[in-house]
Amino acid sequence: MIDKIDDLNWHILTLLQQNSRQSLVEIGKKVGLTSPAVAERIKKMEDTGILEGFKAKVSYSKAGYQLKAIITLRAFMGKLKPFLEMVPKLSEVVNCYRITGDENIIMEVVLKDQKHLEQFIDQLIRYGETRTHIILSDVISQAPIKRRRD
């Protein structure tokens, strides 16, 4: 495992977070390396788990969803484990985290409309108490991970 990510790798990571479809040649020009050297560094970062993958960012509204919401769940006694086994099957859930505090779970979901939201919550209430927050707009979304300065 790499304890410290050197300056070149941070530069590559920053460029990939800005646009992961940049060619290795483009990245190489920006960081002062050949494309094979960039490819090798990227491969090493993938192998060590620093880079976890590449994904497309899809507009939920243009994909047919009118609502985006944050839903928290405070699981009933004995219902957390069954919920954790069931939640991967819910296609509406784009992110789900187990958290500390009064609630056990926080989820980011996309939904077609208010009726869909109601049906979705009806599925959840057998597992616990829910609290729903409709997202009005993104203030910060998928911000890049920046280098720590210790």
Helices and strands as residue ranges (DSSP letters): H 7-18, H 24-31, H 35-47, E 67-75, H 80-86, G 87-89, E 93-98, E 105-111, H 114-124, E 128-134
